[in-house]
Amino acid sequence: MSAKNKPFVELGIKKFFDGDYVSSIHILVPQFESTLRRMFAAAGYATTSIKKSTAQHEETFNEFLNRDDIKEALGERIHKLIQMVMVDQMGINLRNKVAHGLIAFEQCTKGLNLLVIYLFLLLTNYSVVKEENNASE
């Protein structure tokens, strides 16, 4: 985990154990996105794209997760779980609900927080290394 994410994740987990599920979810959800992006960026994966104006922008989390290289690196089951929890409108769509202030107070439960913490724990199983294509092949 990046040193930039670590203090935030620690605070989010502390808030969880303090029973402050609203604060915990509002800290951990954006930090999960950031942690995942930084994990892939550190392995050499692009997390940005060039838009029409030739300016470089962060890809949306949904665009990032929909990339074939990200799907392959995460594996089908974990990728689908992250997608359903964080960005899929047919799923929980937690990233968008938190980021846009659409989550209801009653939804900030212990169980939902545990699901986000579980996603963080899943990331500890990965050591992402980008496979480079051999130019001579």
PyMOL commands that set and color helices and strands:
alter all, ss='L'
color gray80, all
select helices_A, chain A and resi 6-17+21-42+61-66+68-74+76-86+94-99+105-107+110-123
alter helices_A, ss='H'
color red, helices_A
select strands_A, chain A and resi 48-50+56-58
alter strands_A, ss='S'
color yellow, strands_A
deselect
rebuild
show_as cartoon
